[in-house]
Amino acid sequence: MVIDFDRRLILGAIDTMYRNFIVVTIMILIVASNTMTAEPLPVHNGSAILIEDMPYPAQEETQFNVSSYYDFALATSDIMIEHLVDADYGTVFHLGFGDWSATAWTALGGQIPVQSLIDYYWAIASMSRVYNMTANATLAEILSRAALTMVELFLDPSYPGFYVYRPIGSAHVNPTIVDIMESKRAGIQAYAYYALSMAESANSSLDFSAEKESAIRALTDILYDDIYGGLSFIAYRNGSVTDDVLETYPNNGKRLDHLALGALALFDAGTEYSNSTMISMAENSVDFMVRHMRQYNESIYQGFRIATNRSGGEPSVGALSRPPSVVITDLNAMAIRTLLRGYQLTGNGSLLNWAEEAHDALLSYNWDQTFGAWYAETLNGVPYAPTDYEGTETYKATEIQFQMVRAEEELYEATLDTFYIQLIIDTLDIVLSKLWDKINGGFYANGDQEFTVFDEEWQYHYTGVQALGMLALERIWSYGLPVVSYVRVTPTNPRPIDDITFLATVLDADGVDTVIANCSISHGGDTNVTLIELMPSPGFGGVYNTTIDAMTDGTQVNFVIVANDTLGKTFIAGSYYFTVREDIWEPVVLLRTVYPPDEVRVGDNVIVEFGTYEFPTHCFLTYFQLFWKVNDGTYEPKNFTLVGADEEYLVWQVELGSFVQGDVVSYYSVAEDESGNVGESAFYRLTILGPPIFVTPWSQWQTAAAIGLVVAPGVGYGITRIRRERSLSTQRELKKEARKRSTKKKPRQRRSTRGA
């Protein structure tokens, strides 16, 4: 299931409280719960004909390089500021429609329009980073207004901390909903603290010392659990938690996102204020998270669970709520970043180990091994969606991808392991090619497992998603490493007769020095290591390649690409592998459709269309023929004509001509590749239908009979006929009398024009 980030952060409190007090189920706006159905292949409806399913492998993805990351970062920021931020007043909207024709607020419970502090945080964070890149004074003014507006809207004037929401306008709001809006959450206080710190950094005339202190006091004085450690999930504005308000998770329980974000803010605030107590609270919160929130399934570690009760035990939840053991990807990304911040400040190596272990667990269970990118959440190692969103468990949320990129960027900074950079590149290549709106600009909210954005609400552009994208893209660009992407070999599956070409796209702002394929070549139990230098390809900026001779059948090659820039920085991309093998696979031959596509009747010109697929894909066919017969005749061959391609399938057609009614056309096709492998299709049969039957429209009496006004033919027909004959005889007599009367002279009358 995919959930907008701010809703994921506060889902627990809103969901059950709002349902219980005003009997309205909260609807999350950006997810459609229906499951995607693939468009069926054309089916012939005229007769009995077999159409087999035809799989279409994914096309090669568009690759994006380091300079593109920078360009995308700035473009995303510009779009966000233009459409989602009121530059004059500092107001931040929640989302823009897919075509940017309108903007909208968060709708609490799907009904009450509210402003969210989280939107202000993301907008300020993004604008602050762009300001640091460009020193644009206008941008500093805009983010300053946003920070001032955030304080005006969300700062509690009486108690420490910031509210979650503020309503739009002066409409009456149920008091219970007001309590939800004005509740104190650890993650909200963290976002307020960071947003105000970034605003002060961009504009030296601002002083938010008191406001930042208020946010931190909400963490230390209201939300910190002095008994069990850690940060509580929720408290009302004065710090109380009443027992009569039901929650998705216990009100005084612990939620992973709030605990992680609150601890992160306490680490940084403790450093800023040189306050050891704050740092100790942060360490205790992290300790609670590690001791009580690590999720295991049959002793296998799978990441951090979403929630516990106050003491770290199993909380009781409602029937429609997520199980507390669910592992949510972006919440784990927050936990990883908090562990790394603690490691950075304290030097405790265990924190780094726990961060790496959490990432390894996510990579094992929350990464889509087939299509790439991160699932939103898993339960017991399997993609999961709550009851209300069944069928969406494999969908991909853009925000999830960017949260993981940010965590991996910090893992790279802590370890200098370029494995994390490679994962970042793989993720960003998918997001930029699939989830960026190429027409209107901006990142979509969501896609299905194969990144198809088929739902209109998935095309919405959320403030948080745009800001996350900008921050993730700019950060990897700032490392200045050689960035290696689109590594491949040609042919993809080489045979013993094929020369092999290594290719990679390598870019670096400081200039590329060398690109090397470090190969481990194994055959017959022997393994050798070989270094192959890739040379720049003339006319193709950033493309490096080299070609080597064919290898023996059964040779296995594992390799990494090592790129060095002119400043001595190195990036290693890999690991990649391929096997050299004989072509022993027969061609795949499948019927696509028959023309005419709806039905085939006498006189129609029949055209049959097939698709062929070869593995390895660079193999070719030596012949491809249709064998066909009419009725009890003999099968005869007929050559196909290549008419195009559909992804990795070649499309072929053959014309059979026209037939008479009742003819039965039987056919199948045979293909042979250059290695002598023969593939055959299934057998098909087509029955030729007769000419179309045109039905004469019903007469008035037929219509009347149909609705019971006259006797229908065949039912009392004799009576109807007798009555009709009597009626005709009477009409003849009346006409005779009329003619006699017409011969008498009458006075001339004036023609009336009334009604003319």
Backbone hydrogen bonds, N-H to C=O, Kabsch-Sander energy under -0.5 kcal/mol:
donor,donor_aa,acceptor,acceptor_aa,energy
8,R,4,D,-2.5
9,L,5,F,-2.0
10,I,6,D,-1.4
11,L,7,R,-1.1
14,I,10,I,-1.7
15,D,11,L,-2.6
16,T,12,G,-1.1
17,M,13,A,-1.0
18,Y,14,I,-1.9
19,R,15,D,-1.2
20,N,16,T,-2.6
21,F,17,M,-2.0
22,I,18,Y,-1.7
23,V,19,R,-1.1
24,V,18,Y,-0.7
28,I,26,I,-0.5
31,V,28,I,-0.8
45,N,43,V,-0.5
45,N,597,P,-0.5
45,N,598,D,-1.2
49,I,47,S,-0.7
51,I,49,I,-0.5
52,E,50,L,-0.5
69,Y,65,N,-1.7
70,Y,66,V,-1.5
71,D,67,S,-2.2
72,F,68,S,-3.3
73,A,69,Y,-2.3
74,L,70,Y,-2.2
75,A,71,D,-2.6
76,T,72,F,-2.8
77,S,73,A,-1.9
78,D,74,L,-2.6
79,I,75,A,-2.3
80,M,76,T,-2.4
81,I,77,S,-2.6
82,E,78,D,-2.3
83,H,79,I,-2.3
84,L,80,M,-2.8
85,V,81,I,-0.7
86,D,91,T,-3.2
87,A,85,V,-1.0
90,G,86,D,-2.8
93,F,84,L,-2.8
94,H,104,A,-1.6
95,L,104,A,-1.7
96,G,461,H,-2.0
97,F,102,A,-2.7
100,W,97,F,-2.0
104,A,95,L,-2.4
106,T,114,V,-1.3
108,L,106,T,-0.7
108,L,112,I,-3.2
110,G,107,A,-1.9
111,Q,108,L,-1.5
112,I,108,L,-2.4
114,V,106,T,-3.0
115,Q,166,R,-3.2
117,L,164,V,-2.0
119,D,116,S,-0.5
120,Y,116,S,-1.1
121,Y,117,L,-2.3
122,W,118,I,-2.5
123,A,119,D,-2.2
124,I,120,Y,-2.5
125,A,121,Y,-2.8
126,S,122,W,-2.3
127,M,123,A,-2.6
128,S,124,I,-2.7
129,R,125,A,-1.7
130,V,126,S,-2.2
131,Y,127,M,-2.4
132,N,128,S,-2.1
133,M,129,R,-1.4
134,T,130,V,-2.5
135,A,131,Y,-3.4
137,A,135,A,-0.7
140,A,136,N,-1.5
141,E,137,A,-1.8
142,I,138,T,-2.1
143,L,139,L,-2.5
144,S,140,A,-1.7
145,R,141,E,-2.2
146,A,142,I,-2.2
147,A,143,L,-2.2
148,L,144,S,-2.4
149,T,145,R,-2.6
150,M,146,A,-2.3
151,V,147,A,-2.2
152,E,148,L,-2.3
153,L,149,T,-2.3
154,F,150,M,-2.8
155,L,151,V,-1.7
156,D,161,G,-2.3
163,Y,154,F,-3.2
164,V,181,M,-2.3
165,Y,181,M,-1.7
166,R,115,Q,-1.8
168,I,113,P,-2.4
171,A,168,I,-0.5
177,I,174,N,-0.7
178,V,174,N,-1.9
179,D,175,P,-2.0
180,I,176,T,-1.6
181,M,177,I,-2.6
182,E,178,V,-2.5
183,S,180,I,-1.2
184,K,235,A,-3.8
185,R,183,S,-0.5
189,Q,185,R,-2.0
190,A,186,A,-2.1
191,Y,187,G,-2.3
192,A,188,I,-2.4
193,Y,189,Q,-2.5
194,Y,190,A,-2.4
195,A,191,Y,-2.6
196,L,192,A,-2.2
197,S,193,Y,-1.9
198,M,194,Y,-2.4
199,A,195,A,-2.0
200,E,196,L,-2.2
201,S,197,S,-1.8
202,A,198,M,-1.7
203,N,199,A,-1.9
206,L,203,N,-1.9
212,K,208,F,-2.9
213,E,209,S,-2.2
214,S,210,A,-1.9
215,A,211,E,-1.8
216,I,212,K,-2.3
217,R,213,E,-2.7
218,A,214,S,-1.7
219,L,215,A,-1.1
220,T,216,I,-2.5
221,D,217,R,-3.4
222,I,217,R,-0.7
222,I,218,A,-0.8
223,L,218,A,-2.1
224,Y,219,L,-1.2
225,D,230,G,-2.9
226,D,224,Y,-0.9
229,G,225,D,-1.5
232,S,223,L,-3.2
233,F,253,G,-2.3
234,I,251,N,-1.6
235,A,184,K,-1.5
236,Y,240,S,-2.8
239,G,236,Y,-2.6
245,V,242,T,-0.7
246,L,244,D,-0.7
248,T,12,G,-1.1
253,G,250,P,-2.1
254,K,308,T,-1.8
256,L,306,I,-2.7
259,L,255,R,-2.7
260,A,256,L,-2.7
261,L,257,D,-2.6
262,G,258,H,-2.4
263,A,259,L,-2.2
264,L,260,A,-2.2
265,A,261,L,-2.2
266,L,262,G,-2.1
267,F,263,A,-2.3
268,D,264,L,-2.0
269,A,265,A,-3.2
270,G,266,L,-2.3
271,T,267,F,-1.5
272,E,268,D,-2.7
273,Y,269,A,-2.9
274,S,271,T,-0.5
275,N,270,G,-2.3
276,S,274,S,-0.7
279,I,275,N,-1.5
280,S,276,S,-2.3
281,M,277,T,-2.3
282,A,278,M,-2.3
283,E,279,I,-2.5
284,N,280,S,-2.5
285,S,281,M,-2.2
286,V,282,A,-2.4
287,D,283,E,-2.5
288,F,284,N,-2.2
289,M,285,S,-2.2
290,V,286,V,-2.5
291,R,287,D,-2.5
292,H,288,F,-2.5
293,M,289,M,-1.9
295,Q,303,G,-3.4
297,N,300,I,-2.2
300,I,297,N,-1.0
301,Y,299,S,-0.6
302,Q,295,Q,-2.8
303,G,295,Q,-0.5
305,R,293,M,-3.1
306,I,324,P,-0.8
306,I,326,V,-1.1
307,A,324,P,-1.6
308,T,254,K,-1.8
309,N,313,G,-2.4
312,G,309,N,-1.3
321,S,318,G,-1.2
326,V,323,P,-1.9
327,V,378,T,-3.0
328,I,326,V,-0.7
329,T,376,A,-2.7
332,N,328,I,-1.9
333,A,329,T,-1.8
334,M,330,D,-1.7
335,A,331,L,-1.9
336,I,332,N,-2.5
337,R,333,A,-2.0
338,T,334,M,-2.1
339,L,335,A,-2.4
340,L,336,I,-2.3
341,R,337,R,-2.0
342,G,338,T,-2.3
343,Y,339,L,-2.2
344,Q,340,L,-2.5
345,L,341,R,-2.1
346,T,342,G,-2.6
347,G,343,Y,-2.2
349,G,347,G,-0.9
351,L,348,N,-1.2
352,L,348,N,-0.8
353,N,349,G,-2.2
354,W,350,S,-2.5
355,A,351,L,-1.9
356,E,352,L,-2.4
357,E,353,N,-2.6
358,A,354,W,-2.3
359,H,355,A,-2.0
360,D,356,E,-2.5
361,A,357,E,-2.3
362,L,358,A,-2.2
363,L,359,H,-2.5
364,S,360,D,-1.5
365,Y,361,A,-1.8
366,N,362,L,-2.8
367,W,362,L,-0.9
368,D,373,A,-3.0
369,Q,367,W,-0.8
372,G,368,D,-1.6
375,Y,366,N,-3.3
376,A,395,Y,-0.6
378,T,327,V,-2.1
379,L,382,V,-2.8
382,V,379,L,-1.3
384,Y,377,E,-2.1
389,Y,386,P,-2.2
390,E,387,T,-1.2
392,T,389,Y,-1.8
395,Y,392,T,-1.8
396,K,447,G,-2.9
397,A,395,Y,-0.5
398,T,445,A,-1.6
399,E,445,A,-0.5
401,Q,397,A,-1.5
402,F,398,T,-2.0
403,Q,399,E,-2.4
404,M,400,I,-2.0
405,V,401,Q,-2.1
406,R,402,F,-2.3
407,A,403,Q,-1.9
408,E,404,M,-2.5
409,E,405,V,-2.2
410,E,406,R,-1.7
411,L,407,A,-1.9
412,Y,408,E,-2.4
413,E,409,E,-2.1
414,A,410,E,-1.7
415,T,411,L,-1.8
416,L,412,Y,-3.8
418,T,416,L,-0.7
420,Y,417,D,-1.5
421,I,417,D,-0.5
422,Q,418,T,-2.2
423,L,419,F,-1.8
424,I,420,Y,-2.2
425,I,421,I,-2.6
426,D,422,Q,-2.5
427,T,423,L,-2.4
428,L,424,I,-3.0
429,D,425,I,-2.5
430,I,426,D,-1.3
431,V,427,T,-2.5
432,L,428,L,-2.9
433,S,429,D,-1.4
434,K,430,I,-2.3
435,L,431,V,-2.3
437,D,442,G,-3.3
438,K,436,W,-1.0
441,G,437,D,-1.7
444,Y,435,L,-3.0
445,A,458,W,-2.6
446,N,458,W,-1.1
447,G,396,K,-2.6
448,D,452,T,-1.7
451,F,448,D,-2.2
454,F,452,T,-1.2
458,W,455,D,-0.7
459,Q,455,D,-0.6
459,Q,456,E,-1.2
460,Y,457,E,-1.3
461,H,96,G,-3.0
462,Y,460,Y,-0.7
463,T,94,H,-2.2
466,Q,462,Y,-2.3
467,A,463,T,-2.5
468,L,464,G,-2.5
469,G,465,V,-2.4
470,M,466,Q,-2.3
471,L,467,A,-2.5
472,A,468,L,-2.6
473,L,469,G,-2.5
474,E,470,M,-2.4
475,R,471,L,-1.6
476,I,472,A,-1.4
477,W,473,L,-1.5
478,S,474,E,-1.8
479,Y,475,R,-0.6
479,Y,476,I,-0.9
480,G,477,W,-1.3
483,V,507,L,-2.6
484,V,482,P,-0.6
485,S,505,T,-2.6
488,R,503,L,-2.2
490,T,501,T,-2.4
498,D,495,R,-2.0
500,I,548,I,-2.1
501,T,490,T,-2.6
502,F,546,T,-2.8
503,L,488,R,-2.5
504,A,544,Y,-2.0
505,T,485,S,-2.8
506,V,504,A,-0.6
506,V,542,G,-3.2
507,L,483,V,-1.7
511,G,508,D,-1.4
513,D,564,N,-3.1
514,T,564,N,-1.2
515,V,534,L,-0.5
516,I,562,V,-2.5
517,A,532,I,-3.5
518,N,516,I,-0.7
518,N,560,V,-2.6
519,C,517,A,-0.9
519,C,530,T,-3.3
520,S,558,N,-3.5
521,I,519,C,-0.6
521,I,528,N,-3.3
522,S,520,S,-0.5
522,S,556,Q,-3.1
523,H,526,D,-2.4
526,D,523,H,-1.8
528,N,521,I,-2.6
530,T,519,C,-2.8
532,I,517,A,-2.5
532,I,530,T,-0.5
533,E,531,L,-0.5
534,L,515,V,-3.0
535,M,545,N,-2.1
537,S,543,V,-3.0
540,F,537,S,-1.9
543,V,540,F,-2.1
544,Y,504,A,-3.1
545,N,535,M,-2.7
546,T,502,F,-1.6
548,I,500,I,-3.1
554,G,580,V,-3.3
555,T,552,T,-1.9
556,Q,522,S,-2.8
557,V,578,F,-2.8
558,N,520,S,-2.3
559,F,576,Y,-3.0
560,V,518,N,-1.5
561,I,573,A,-3.2
562,V,516,I,-3.2
562,V,560,V,-0.6
563,A,561,I,-0.6
563,A,571,F,-3.1
564,N,514,T,-2.6
565,D,569,K,-2.4
566,T,511,G,-2.1
568,G,565,D,-1.7
571,F,563,A,-2.5
573,A,561,I,-3.0
573,A,571,F,-0.5
576,Y,559,F,-3.1
578,F,557,V,-2.0
580,V,555,T,-3.0
581,R,494,P,-1.8
581,R,579,T,-0.5
584,I,582,E,-1.0
588,V,613,Y,-3.0
589,V,587,P,-0.5
590,L,611,G,-2.6
592,R,609,E,-2.8
593,T,609,E,-1.4
595,Y,607,I,-3.3
601,R,599,E,-0.5
602,V,689,L,-1.9
603,G,659,F,-1.6
604,D,601,R,-2.3
606,V,604,D,-0.8
606,V,657,G,-3.1
607,I,595,Y,-2.1
608,V,654,V,-2.5
609,E,593,T,-2.5
610,F,652,W,-2.1
611,G,590,L,-3.0
612,T,650,L,-2.0
613,Y,588,V,-2.1
619,C,616,P,-1.9
622,T,672,E,-3.1
623,Y,672,E,-1.4
625,Q,670,V,-2.4
626,L,638,K,-3.2
627,F,668,Y,-3.4
628,W,626,L,-0.5
628,W,636,E,-2.2
629,K,666,S,-2.3
631,N,664,V,-3.5
633,G,630,V,-1.8
636,E,628,W,-2.5
638,K,626,L,-1.6
640,F,624,F,-1.8
641,T,653,Q,-2.6
643,V,651,V,-2.7
644,G,651,V,-1.2
646,D,649,Y,-2.8
649,Y,646,D,-2.1
650,L,612,T,-2.5
651,V,644,G,-2.9
652,W,610,F,-3.0
653,Q,641,T,-2.3
654,V,608,V,-1.9
656,L,606,V,-3.0
657,G,606,V,-1.0
662,G,688,I,-2.4
663,D,660,V,-2.0
665,V,663,D,-0.6
665,V,686,L,-3.4
666,S,629,K,-2.2
666,S,664,V,-0.6
667,Y,684,Y,-2.3
668,Y,627,F,-2.1
670,V,625,Q,-2.5
671,A,679,G,-2.9
672,E,623,Y,-2.1
673,D,677,N,-2.2
674,E,620,F,-1.8
676,G,673,D,-2.1
679,G,671,A,-3.1
681,S,669,S,-2.3
684,Y,667,Y,-2.7
686,L,665,V,-2.7
688,I,663,D,-2.9
689,L,600,V,-2.4
694,F,692,P,-0.6
695,V,693,I,-0.6
703,T,699,S,-2.3
704,A,700,Q,-2.6
705,A,701,W,-2.6
706,A,702,Q,-2.1
707,I,703,T,-1.3
708,G,705,A,-1.4
709,L,704,A,-3.0
715,V,712,A,-1.9
716,G,714,G,-0.6
720,T,716,G,-1.8
721,R,717,Y,-2.1
722,I,718,G,-2.2
723,R,719,I,-2.2
724,R,720,T,-1.8
725,E,721,R,-2.1
726,R,722,I,-2.2
727,S,723,R,-1.9
728,L,724,R,-1.9
729,S,725,E,-2.0
730,T,726,R,-2.1
731,Q,727,S,-1.9
732,R,728,L,-1.9
733,E,729,S,-1.7
734,L,730,T,-1.9
735,K,731,Q,-1.9
736,K,732,R,-1.6
737,E,733,E,-1.7
738,A,734,L,-1.6
739,R,735,K,-1.8
740,K,736,K,-1.8
741,R,737,E,-1.9
742,S,738,A,-1.6
743,T,739,R,-0.6
743,T,740,K,-1.1
744,K,741,R,-1.4
756,A,753,T,-2.3
